[in-house]
Amino acid sequence: MSLTVKLPSHLISRRWRSQRGVAATEFALALPIWIAMLLGCTDGAYMMLLSQRVDRIAYSVTDIVTQSESVTLTDLDKILLAAGQLMQPFSFGADGVVIITSLNKPAGQAAQICWQHIGGGTLARGSQVGSMGYTPSMPNGLVLNDNENVIVAEVYYAFKPMFLNAGILSASDIYRVAVYKPRLSQLCSTPQ
């Protein structure tokens, strides 16, 4: 013999309302965390995509320059124009800049900067390698042998988060550097 107890309907509806209230409270407490995670993941993915594009610019520009027997200012300007195309669909003009530097180490002397060219965008940043007339700061612990020449491309991009006011990621520079040896000749003479 089984005994069945039936609750009055007013107790059932009260219990149902209290469960709905608990669920609404839990949702209200969890919603800000979910929104912060969504915004953070979106900005993080956006930053990774931009970093990938900046990497591509650094390596592509350096690779193209080092395939030349000699370079002119017109050649360098055309190569740097390609930087904006590699960044598509994102803007590069006001947010980025490329600095190409030729480093050489004459036999028995310290490394020196042969020439430097800046372009591809209008972002005001200086080279971390150095500037003409000064001893260069070698990227990534690079050591040049006597009579060795390398081309260094530095790319800066001013990252601005999509959700700047959310405070998840802050605006900062994305900086990438690529170093290649010229393939066909030393590129030490100043481009004209």
Summary of the structure (lengths in Angstrom):
residues: 192
radius of gyration: 28.6
end to end distance: 104.5
largest distance: 105.4
contacts: 535
relative contact order: 0.18
helix: 41%
strand: 20%
